[in-house]
Amino acid sequence: MTVVPARLAFGSRGVLVGWKSPLGAAWAQFSSPLALKPTDCRLLGSFGRSARVAWWGDRPVALTRGEATPRALEVPEARILEVAGGGDLWTAWVSDRVMLRKGSEGAKAVAPAGTLKALRVVPLSGGALVVGFGEGSLRVIRSGPTSVAYQHPIEAPIRAIDACRAGGRAVVAFEDQRGVHLAVLDAQGRMRERPYLLADYARDPAVLWVESTFALATRDDDGVSVRLGGDAPVLHWPSVSGPFALARWRQRIVLVQVALDGDGARVRFRMAKPDGSERDEHEVDCAPQEAGLRRRQLAVRELLLALPTMLRTSGYRGAALPNVGPSGCDAEYVDGGTTIHIRAHLSEKGPIRLALSLGAPPRPYEPSLWSRFRRPEVPPAIVEHLSEGEEVVRFEEEGGVWLDVKVAELPAPARLAAWIRAIREFHER
């Protein structure tokens, strides 16, 4: 099984774990790290992306680029996205600028994006620090009425970074070709302790604040080691390979890994006190509730991506690559000035409805449409392609015409291409 990067967040109502599954961004909620099954396990609507998780007071938050739970937290399609929770929720993302938002307030542009490659958000009293790295520098942005940005030069390229609150300051750990370094920032983002090498040839830094000092976890070929302050490692988990996430819970340090298992995942919890005592380790199977529906969505997405090639090989003039929607259930094609829309209405079981339209996008599916806008004339080429139990209805309104086809299974690309040709030829008569 493949171990994938995971995110971990503890709150008053349990623990959240986020990861990237074969079906898209996934997250699970547990009553505690000792639980034997999740209380919830869901998917977000973005394919090929990982879920970020946090607690907003006692509310669980899961988000990925373009979507969030709860849905009131609108998240743009940004190239970098991070979140940090607690009493306040801080969300940062990078597009052409670095944007920062507190709770559900309006987002503020706090700095140019530049060459920023990754970031972390550290909540502090009265604001937050955004810590990241770009070409040759550690970048720090302090939020406030007037945001302040610093660039601290770094000798070697940074590969990975983590940061945490340390009282009124922030501890930053980063990896380069020599190993893992540590630095300390004050509340304004200024350097208080210059970076120094703490773990030779180690990788994957994760840093926590434990009582009056920091706990730094790093991984090497022998597993994961945790050290307190600048001392030698005091806690070691052997045979840990692949990415991991780290957090503190009830005087224990908790290490989590997520291994993909079919459409679901196995979440492994390892925990121990900082001195290595009271160890516990167990795995929990997680299966997203919407897995069946998501498999159908992925099948629709593959069909829509394959369609332009079929249209070209079928002699359809000017077929262009589709603009496939983030849900994978709709696409837009442009051909010679005419826009072709395809939308699939899906449930986990039951028939699939495909809306094919020229001009204006088809209406959202409503059962009442079948009686209100039904027209008797349907292209014969469509009727000829129907199988037993399949239905087709033609609708026409000002600005567009569309077909609503009910099928038991998704059609092959060649069959769908024939339907598109039929509706266009019928419309151009």
N, C-alpha and C positions, 0 to 999 in steps of 0.2 A: 504493500500500500504506500501511496505517496503522501509524505508529510508536507503540508502547505503552511504558509504564514498565517498566524492567528492573532486576534486582538482579544483583550481580556479587560473586564471592568467589574469591580465589586461595588455593591451598594447596599442600602438597608433592606432591600427585598430580594437579595440574592446575587448571583453572578451571571454576567453576560459573556458569551464567546462569539466572535465573528470570524468568518473565513470565506474563501472562494471555492465553491463547489463546481462540479461539472455542469450543474444547472444554473449557476449564477451566484451572486452574493448571498450568503446564508448566515443565519445567526440563531443562537439558542439561549434560552434562559434556564438557570438552575436555581433551586431554592438555596443551595450551598454547594461548595466543591465536594462535599461528601455524598451528594445525592446520587442515586442509582439510575435516574432517568430525568430528562429535561421536563420542565413545566410547559415549555413552548419551544417550537423549532420552526422557523419560517424562511422564506426566500424573499429577497427584494427583486425588483423587476429588471435588473441590469445583468446582461450576459457578460461573462468573462471578467468580472470585477470582484473585489473583495469587500466584505462588510466591515465598517467601523462601528464600534459600540461604546456606549457611555451611559451613565445615570444622570438624569436631570431631576434632582430631588429624589423622589421615589418612583419616577417614571423611567422605564427602559427606553433607550434610544438606539436605533440601528440605522445606519445610512451608508449610501454609496453614491458615486457620482450620478446625479440625475434623480435620485429618489431617497426618501427617508421614511422612517416609522417613528413617531406619528407623522402623518402626511402634511400636517400644518407646517412642518419644518421644510421649507422648499430648499432644495440643494441643486445648484447648477451643474451642467456638464463641464467640470473642471478637470485639468490634467493631474492635480494633486489635491487631496482632501484629507483633513484630519479633524478630530473632535476630542474634547476633554470635558469631563463632567464633574459633578459634585453638587454644591448648592446652586451654582450657575452652570450653564452649558455654553461652552465656547466652540465655535466651528470656524475653521480656517480653510481656505482653498486658494488655488493659484490658477489664474487664467492669464490675461495680459498683465494683471496686477495681483498683489497679495491682498486677499479680502478676509476680514475678520468680523464675526457676528457674535453678539452675546444674546443667548436665549433666542427669542423669536423677533428681536429688534432688527432694524434694517442693517445690512452689512455695510462696512466701511472699508474703503481702499486705504491700506496702511503703508504700502511700499510698492515700488516697481518689482515685477517678477524677476527680471534679469535672468540669470542662469540657475535659479533655484531648482534643486532636484528632489528634495525631500524636506519634511518639516515635522515638528512636534509643537503642541500647544501646552503651556504650563500656566494654569490659573494661579494668580497671586492676589493679595489684598489690593482692591481698587482697580484691577485690570488683569492683563495676561501678557505673557511673553510668547512670541512665536519664534521658535529656534529652528534653523535649517542650515543647509549648506549649498553652495554653488561652486563655481570654478575658483579654487584656490582660497576660499574663505569660509568661515563660520558666520552665518548671518543671523542677527538677533533684532527683533522688532518689539518695542514696548508700546502697548495700546494705551490710550488716554485721550484727553481732549485734543492734544496734538501728539500724534504718534512719532516715535523716535526710532531710527534704524541705525544699526552698527554693522560694520563688516570687520571681522577679526581675521587677519591673514593666517593661513594654515600652510605648513610646509609641503605636505603630501596630499594627494586627492583623497577626499573622504568617501568611504564606501557605504557606511550606515551610521545612523545617529539615534540617540534616545535622550530624554531629559525628564526631570521630575522636580517637584517643588521641594525645597529644603528650608523650612521655616519661611523667612522672608526673602530667600534667595532661590536660585535654580542650579541644580547639578546637571551637567551635560556630559554624556559619554559618546565617543565616536570612534569608528574603526577606520584605520588606513592600512597601508601595506606592511607596517611594522607591528601592528597590534591595536589594542584599545587604549585610548587616552581619556583623561578626565579633566574637566574644567569647571570652575564655579563662577556664576554670574550674580551680580547684585540685582535688586528689584527693578532697576532701570535698564538692565540688559548690558551693563558695563562689565568688563572682565575684572574679576576679583582674584582669581587664581588662574594663572596661565595654564594651558593644556600640558599635561605631563603623562608619559607612558606608564600605564599601570599593569597591563597584561600583555607580555610579549607574544606575538604571533597568534593572538586570540581573535575571535570574530563574534559577530551577532551580539553587540552590547545591549543590556537591559538594566536600567538603574531604578532603584526605589529608595525612599527615605524611610528608615527604620529607627524609630525613637529619636536618637540624637546623632545619627550618622547615616551614611548612605550604604546601600547594599548593591553591589555591582555583580551581575551575572554575565559570564562570557562562555563561549563554546570553543572547544578544540577537538582534536581527534579522540580524546579520552572521555568526552562527555561535557557536561555543564558544571562549572564551578562558580560559587558565590563567595565573595569576600566582603567584609565589613570595613568601611573606611579604606585606608591604604594598606591594611594588613594582608597576610597570606590568606588563601581560601580557607573558609571554615566549614563549608558545605559543598558536597560533590554528588552529582547524579551521574553515574557512569552509563555508558552506552546510549546516551541521548544524541541522536543524529537528526539533523534537519532543523527548521525554524522552530522557535518556541516563544511563548509570552509569559510574563512574570508579573506577580502582584503580591500584596500582603493581605493576610486574613487571620484575625484572632491570634496574634503572636507568631503566626507561621508564614513562611514564604511559599507561595504556590506557583508551580511551573505547569503550564498547559501546552500540549501539542495536539494538533488536529491531523488525523490521517484519513484520506478519502477512502470510502468503502462503497463502491457503486454510486448511486445517486446521493447517498448519505455520507456520514462521517463517523469516525470513532474519536471521541474526545478523551484524552488521557490526562488525568489530574495527578500530579506529584506534589507532595507538600511535606514540610519539615520545619522545625524551629531553626533559627539561625545557627545554633550550635550542633545541628545534625540530628537531634533527638526527635521523638514522636513522629516518625516517618509514616506516611500513608501513600498508597498508589492504587489507582483503579481506572478502568475505562468505562465510558458510557456511549452507547449507540445513539446516534441522532439521525432521524429521518425527517426531512422537511415535509410539512403538511401538504404543500401544493406540488409535490413531485410529479404526480400524474399530469396535472395541467401544464407544468413547465416542460415536460417531455413533448407534449403536443405543440407548445409554443416554439420549441427548438426545431421541431419537424417543419412547422410553417416557415420559420426563418430560413432553413436550408432550401425549402421549395422556392421562396422568393429570391434567394441569392442565385439559384440555378436557372431561374426563368429567363434572364436576358440572353444567355447563350442559346437557349432553346428557341427564343424568338428570332435570333439572327440566323440560326441554322434552318429555321422554318420559312425563311424568306421575308420576315417581318422587317420592314424598312426602318432604319435609324434607331433600332433598339439600343437603349443606354443602360448603364448599370443602375440598379435601383437605389433609392434612398430608403433603406430599411429602417423602420422605427426602432427605438430602444427596446420595446417590448417584443420585437420580432413578429408582431401580428399585423403589421400594416407596411405597405411600401408604396412608393410613388415613382413612376417611370415617365420620362419625357420622350416623345416621339414626334418629330416634325412639327413642333408647336402645340401638340395635343398632350395633355397630361392624363395619364392612366393611373387610377388608384385601385389598390387591392387591400381589402381589410378582412381579417378572419375573426369571427366571433366564436370563442371557445369556452367549453367547460371541461371538467376533468373526464366526464363520460358523456355519451350522447352524441347527436349529430353535430357536424361542423357547418357553419354558415359562412360562405365566401361572398363578399360584396365586391363586384367588379364595376368600375365606373369610368366614364370619360368626362372630362371637364371638372365640375365641382366634385369634391370628395363625397362619398356616400354618407347618408345619415347614420348616426349610431343606431344599432339594431334595436328595434322595438317590435314585438309581436303584432301590434296594431297596424304597423305599416303594411302587412300582408293583405289587409282588408281595405285600408284607406287609399293606397296608391297603386293597387294591383292593376295591370293592363293585360289584356288577353294575348296580345301579339308578342311572341317570344321568338328570337332567331332560330330557324330550323336547325342550324348547325349546333346550337346548344342542346336542343331537344334530342338530337341524334346521339349525343354523347352521354345522355343520362342513363343510369342503370336503375334497376328495380329499387324502389324505395327512395329515390332521389327526386328532388323537386326544384323548380326554378320559377322565379317571379321577376317580371320586368317592371321597373318604376321609372317615371319620368317627371321631372320638375324643371322649372326655369333654371337654366344654367348647367344642366347635366342630365345624363341618363345612366341608369345602373341596373345590374342584374343581381339578384340575391339567390344564390344557389345553395341548397341544403344537401350535404353529402355525408355518407357514413364514415368515409375515410378520405384523407387528403388525396387529390388527384395527382397523377404524375405531371412533371413539368410540361411534357408534350400535350397532354390533355388540357391543362390550364392555358397554354399558348393558343390552342385551337379555340377555346372560349373567348379569349381576348380578341382574336382575329374576327370571330363571328360578331361580337358586339360592335366592333368598329365598322365592319362592312355594313351591318344593319343600320348603324347610326349615320353613315355617309350616303345612304341611298337617297 
